Amino acid sequence: MRDRFSNYYRSITSGAVGAFSVTPSDSTDLDESVRAVTIASGGTVSFIGSDGLTYSTDELPAGTYPLFARRIRATGTTATKITGWV
Protein backbone atom coordinates (compact mmCIF):
# COMPACT_ATOMS: atom_id res chain seq x y z
CA MET A 1 0.00 0.00 0.00
CA ARG A 2 1.29 3.43 -0.86
CA ASP A 3 2.02 5.82 2.03
CA ARG A 4 2.14 9.41 0.74
CA PHE A 5 3.52 10.61 4.06
CA SER A 6 6.31 8.05 4.66
CA ASN A 7 9.02 10.68 4.10
CA TYR A 8 7.44 13.31 6.36
CA TYR A 9 8.42 13.98 9.95
CA ARG A 10 5.63 13.04 12.38
CA SER A 11 5.28 15.68 15.08
CA ILE A 12 3.16 15.60 18.21
CA THR A 13 0.43 17.49 16.37
CA SER A 14 0.40 14.99 13.50
CA GLY A 15 -2.47 12.58 13.12
CA ALA A 16 -2.31 9.20 14.82
CA VAL A 17 -0.61 6.35 12.97
CA GLY A 18 -2.29 3.54 14.90
CA ALA A 19 -4.67 2.58 17.68
CA PHE A 20 -5.36 -0.33 20.01
CA SER A 21 -7.76 -1.34 22.77
CA VAL A 22 -6.47 -0.59 26.27
CA THR A 23 -7.01 -2.80 29.29
CA PRO A 24 -6.16 -0.82 32.44
CA SER A 25 -3.54 -2.46 34.67
CA ASP A 26 -1.73 -1.42 37.82
CA SER A 27 1.37 -3.48 36.98
CA THR A 28 1.78 -3.76 33.20
CA ASP A 29 2.85 -0.99 30.83
CA LEU A 30 1.16 -0.68 27.46
CA ASP A 31 2.87 -2.37 24.52
CA GLU A 32 3.46 1.12 23.16
CA SER A 33 3.09 4.54 24.79
CA VAL A 34 0.02 6.46 23.65
CA ARG A 35 -0.39 10.13 22.82
CA ALA A 36 -4.17 10.21 23.22
CA VAL A 37 -7.05 8.08 24.48
CA THR A 38 -10.67 7.78 23.49
CA ILE A 39 -13.11 6.74 26.19
CA ALA A 40 -16.49 5.45 25.03
CA SER A 41 -18.05 5.67 28.48
CA GLY A 42 -17.22 8.67 30.63
CA GLY A 43 -15.31 8.47 33.88
CA THR A 44 -11.88 9.11 35.32
CA VAL A 45 -8.54 8.02 33.88
CA SER A 46 -5.49 7.33 36.03
CA PHE A 47 -2.25 6.93 34.10
CA ILE A 48 1.51 6.85 34.33
CA GLY A 49 3.04 9.44 32.04
CA SER A 50 6.16 9.12 29.96
CA ASP A 51 7.99 10.82 32.86
CA GLY A 52 7.07 7.95 35.21
CA LEU A 53 4.73 10.05 37.36
CA THR A 54 1.12 9.11 38.11
CA TYR A 55 -1.68 11.41 36.99
CA SER A 56 -5.46 11.29 37.37
CA THR A 57 -8.16 13.17 35.54
CA ASP A 58 -11.37 14.53 36.93
CA GLU A 59 -14.60 12.99 35.66
CA LEU A 60 -14.52 13.19 31.84
CA PRO A 61 -17.37 12.75 29.36
CA ALA A 62 -16.95 10.26 26.51
CA GLY A 63 -14.50 11.62 23.96
CA THR A 64 -10.87 11.79 22.88
CA TYR A 65 -8.20 13.35 25.09
CA PRO A 66 -4.55 14.10 24.36
CA LEU A 67 -2.22 12.64 26.97
CA PHE A 68 1.12 10.83 26.96
CA ALA A 69 0.88 7.57 28.86
CA ARG A 70 2.90 4.42 29.14
CA ARG A 71 0.31 2.77 31.42
CA ILE A 72 -3.40 3.25 32.08
CA ARG A 73 -3.94 2.24 35.70
CA ALA A 74 -6.86 0.09 36.84
CA THR A 75 -6.91 1.85 40.22
CA GLY A 76 -8.53 5.22 39.75
CA THR A 77 -9.83 4.56 36.22
CA THR A 78 -13.61 4.38 35.92
CA ALA A 79 -13.87 5.18 32.20
CA THR A 80 -14.52 2.15 30.00
CA LYS A 81 -13.91 1.03 26.43
CA ILE A 82 -10.59 2.85 26.17
CA THR A 83 -8.72 3.15 22.89
CA GLY A 84 -5.09 4.27 22.85
CA TRP A 85 -3.78 6.30 19.91
CA VAL A 86 -0.13 6.30 18.79
N, C-alpha and C positions, 0 to 999 in steps of 0.2 A: 504494500500500500504506500502510496506517495505521501510524504510529510512535507508540506510547503514550508514549515517553520523549523526544520531540523537544524538549520545553520544559524538560527537566531538565539540570542542569549535569553534565558528565561529568568525574569526578575520576580520579586515578591508580588508585584502587581499583575503578573502574567496570569492567564487562565490556568486552571488545574490541568494536569496531564494524566491524572488517574484518580480512582476512588475505590474504597473498600468498606465493607461493613465492620463496625467497631463493637467489640464485646468488652465492656469495662472490666478492669482487673486491678487489684491492689498490688500485684506482684510481677506482672508481666508487661514489658514495654510492647508497643505496637511494632509490627514488622517493619514499618517505615514511619518516620515522623510525619505529622500532618500539618498543613498550614491553615486549614479551616475544617469545621464540622457542620453537618446538617443534622438537626434533630427533628424527627417527625412528630414527636409528642413532647410538648413543653416540659420544662423542669430545670433543675440545676445541673451543672457540669463541673466536676472536680477533675483537675488534670495536672500532670507534671510537665512543665515547660521544657524547652530545649536547654535552659539554664540549670535544670535539676530541681528547681523550686516548685512547690505545690501551690496551685491557684484554685479558686472556686468562684463560680459565677453566682449572681443572684438568680432568682426564678426567671427563666427565659421562655418566651413563646416559641412555638415551632418555627424553624427558619434556619438560615445558614449564617454562621458566625466565624470571622477570621480569628484564628488563634494558633500558635505554634505549640504542639504537644507531642511528646514522645510516649505518653501513657495517658489513657482516660481511666480514672480511678473508679472503682465500684463504690467505695465509701464516699458519700457526698454527691453522687450522681443519681438524679431521679429522672432525668430525660431518657427517653427510649427511642429505639430505632435510629441509632447514630451512624452516620456515614462520615468517614474521614476523607478529606481531599488532599492530594499531593501535587 
